[in-house]
């Protein structure tokens, strides 16, 4: 990176900082509200050991086909396990299921 590029970056940073400070100065000085912690709801049905294995592999970044190869399952069976996991963990997506799994201590 040459001196001109560094200067351009520094100028953009200073302009951004000035805009940020301007907006921050116009805001009220009230303290932000703390959102209370909500305990985890009890699951209606716990995931099976196989579903937890699938969840761990999802958290490792594997796709259904790769999970099937690793666990000697068909891709359709893996999809079924994922559907059941999403329902049991009340998750909206695979990523949300992984987050719930970590929070509940199901996976590490």
C-alpha positions as CSV (number, residue, x, y, z in Angstrom):
1,X,0.0,0.0,0.0
2,X,1.4,3.4,-0.9
3,X,1.2,6.7,0.9
4,X,-1.7,7.9,-1.2
5,X,-3.8,4.9,-0.4
6,X,-3.0,5.2,3.3
7,X,-4.0,8.9,3.2
8,X,-7.3,8.1,1.4
9,X,-8.1,5.5,4.1
10,X,-7.2,7.9,6.9
11,X,-9.4,10.6,5.3
12,X,-12.4,8.3,5.0
13,X,-11.9,7.2,8.6
14,X,-11.8,10.8,9.9
15,X,-14.9,11.7,7.9
16,X,-16.8,8.7,9.3
17,X,-15.7,9.5,12.8
18,X,-16.9,13.1,12.4
19,X,-20.3,11.9,11.2
20,X,-20.5,9.4,14.0
21,X,-19.7,12.0,16.6
22,X,-22.3,14.4,15.1
23,X,-25.0,11.8,15.3
24,X,-24.0,10.7,18.8
25,X,-24.1,14.3,20.0
26,X,-27.8,14.6,18.9
27,X,-28.9,11.5,20.7
28,X,-30.4,11.6,24.1
29,X,-28.1,10.8,26.9
30,X,-30.4,8.2,28.6
31,X,-28.9,4.9,29.6
32,X,-29.8,1.9,27.4
33,X,-32.3,-0.5,28.8
34,X,-31.1,-3.9,29.9
35,X,-33.0,-6.7,28.4
36,X,-33.7,-9.3,31.1
37,X,-32.4,-12.8,30.7
38,X,-35.1,-15.3,29.8
39,X,-34.5,-18.9,31.0
40,X,-34.6,-21.6,28.4
41,X,-37.9,-23.2,27.9
42,X,-38.2,-26.9,28.6
43,X,-38.2,-29.0,25.4
44,X,-41.4,-30.9,24.6
45,X,-39.3,-33.8,23.3
46,X,-35.5,-34.3,23.7
47,X,-33.4,-35.0,20.6
48,X,-32.3,-38.6,20.1
49,X,-28.6,-39.6,20.3
50,X,-28.5,-39.9,16.5
51,X,-30.1,-36.4,16.1
52,X,-27.5,-35.0,18.4
53,X,-24.8,-36.6,16.3
54,X,-26.3,-35.0,13.2
55,X,-26.4,-31.6,15.0
56,X,-22.7,-31.9,16.0
57,X,-21.8,-32.6,12.3
58,X,-24.0,-29.6,11.2
59,X,-22.0,-27.4,13.6
60,X,-18.8,-28.7,12.1
61,X,-20.1,-27.3,8.7
62,X,-21.0,-30.5,7.0
63,X,-23.9,-30.6,4.5
64,X,-26.5,-33.4,4.4
65,X,-24.7,-35.5,1.9
66,X,-21.4,-35.4,3.9
67,X,-23.3,-36.2,7.1
68,X,-24.9,-39.2,5.4
69,X,-21.5,-40.5,4.2
70,X,-20.0,-40.0,7.7
71,X,-22.8,-41.7,9.5
72,X,-23.6,-44.3,6.8
73,X,-27.1,-42.9,6.2
74,X,-29.0,-41.9,3.1
75,X,-29.3,-38.2,2.4
76,X,-33.1,-38.5,2.9
77,X,-32.6,-40.0,6.4
78,X,-30.3,-37.1,7.3
79,X,-32.9,-34.6,6.1
80,X,-35.5,-36.4,8.3
81,X,-33.2,-36.1,11.3
82,X,-32.7,-32.4,10.5
83,X,-36.4,-31.8,10.3
84,X,-37.0,-33.5,13.6
85,X,-34.1,-31.5,15.2
86,X,-35.6,-28.2,14.0
87,X,-39.0,-29.1,15.4
88,X,-37.6,-30.4,18.8
89,X,-35.3,-27.5,19.3
90,X,-37.9,-25.0,18.0
91,X,-35.4,-23.6,15.6
92,X,-35.9,-21.6,12.4
93,X,-32.8,-22.8,10.7
94,X,-29.8,-25.1,10.9
95,X,-27.7,-22.2,12.3
96,X,-30.4,-21.5,14.9
97,X,-30.5,-25.2,15.8
98,X,-26.7,-25.2,16.3
99,X,-26.9,-22.1,18.5
100,X,-29.7,-23.7,20.6
101,X,-27.6,-26.9,20.8
102,X,-24.7,-25.0,22.2
103,X,-26.8,-23.1,24.7
104,X,-28.4,-26.2,26.0
105,X,-25.1,-28.1,26.2
106,X,-26.2,-30.7,23.6
107,X,-23.1,-30.2,21.5
108,X,-19.6,-28.7,22.1
